[in-house]
Amino acid sequence: MLPKLDPLLHSELRLAVMSILAGVDEADFTYLKEQTGATSGNLSVQIDKLSEAGYIAVEKGFKGKMPRTTCRITSQGVEAFRNYVKSLKKYIGAGRKSSAQ
């Protein structure tokens, strides 16, 4: 039986944010927006969902006089992301097994 995929990470934009954050110490909102091509409103909503789940930590501050939102993946987020990737690999492996039969 295939494992259940984390519905929070199964969203394209949330998965993109988590993928980016898994490879860096932190990323600011502008960088995430540029990398994902998301609108500010949609990205903000998805960041809030990831933060509420404990997958990312969000820090709001200022760089000079400009507001700055910085995100980083939490240990809980790293674990959830690893489990998600592991589950996807099982789906891929199951597809290869069935096509080989």
PELIN-V606397 format. One record per residue. RES is the residue in one small letter. PHI is phi as a letter, one per 30 degrees, with the letter a starting at -180 (* if undefined). BURIAL is 1 if it has 24 or more other C-alpha atoms within 12 Angstrom, else 0. Layout:
res->RES phi->PHI burial->BURIAL
res->RES phi->PHI burial->BURIAL
//
This chain:
res->m phi->* burial->0
res->l phi->d burial->0
res->p phi->d burial->0
res->k phi->d burial->0
res->l phi->d burial->0
res->d phi->d burial->1
res->p phi->d burial->0
res->l phi->d burial->1
res->l phi->d burial->1
res->h phi->d burial->1
res->s phi->d burial->0
res->e phi->e burial->0
res->l phi->d burial->1
res->r phi->d burial->1
res->l phi->d burial->1
res->a phi->d burial->1
res->v phi->d burial->1
res->m phi->d burial->1
res->s phi->d burial->1
res->i phi->d burial->1
res->l phi->d burial->1
res->a phi->d burial->1
res->g phi->c burial->0
res->v phi->b burial->0
res->d phi->d burial->0
res->e phi->a burial->1
res->a phi->b burial->1
res->d phi->d burial->1
res->f phi->e burial->1
res->t phi->d burial->0
res->y phi->d burial->0
res->l phi->d burial->1
res->k phi->d burial->1
res->e phi->d burial->0
res->q phi->d burial->0
res->t phi->c burial->1
res->g phi->i burial->0
res->a phi->d burial->0
res->t phi->d burial->0
res->s phi->e burial->0
res->g phi->d burial->0
res->n phi->d burial->0
res->l phi->d burial->1
res->s phi->e burial->1
res->v phi->d burial->0
res->q phi->d burial->1
res->i phi->d burial->1
res->d phi->e burial->1
res->k phi->d burial->1
res->l phi->d burial->1
res->s phi->d burial->1
res->e phi->d burial->0
res->a phi->d burial->0
res->g phi->i burial->0
res->y phi->d burial->1
res->i phi->b burial->1
res->a phi->c burial->1
res->v phi->c burial->1
res->e phi->b burial->0
res->k phi->c burial->0
res->g phi->a burial->0
res->f phi->b burial->0
res->k phi->c burial->0
res->g phi->i burial->0
res->k phi->c burial->0
res->m phi->c burial->0
res->p phi->d burial->0
res->r phi->b burial->0
res->t phi->c burial->1
res->t phi->c burial->1
res->c phi->b burial->1
res->r phi->b burial->1
res->i phi->d burial->1
res->t phi->c burial->1
res->s phi->d burial->0
res->q phi->d burial->0
res->g phi->d burial->1
res->v phi->d burial->1
res->e phi->d burial->0
res->a phi->d burial->1
res->f phi->d burial->1
res->r phi->d burial->0
res->n phi->d burial->0
res->y phi->d burial->1
res->v phi->d burial->1
res->k phi->d burial->0
res->s phi->d burial->0
res->l phi->d burial->0
res->k phi->d burial->0
res->k phi->d burial->0
res->y phi->d burial->0
res->i phi->d burial->0
res->g phi->d burial->0
res->a phi->d burial->0
res->g phi->d burial->0
res->r phi->d burial->0
res->k phi->d burial->0
res->s phi->d burial->0
res->s phi->d burial->0
res->a phi->d burial->0
res->q phi->d burial->0
//
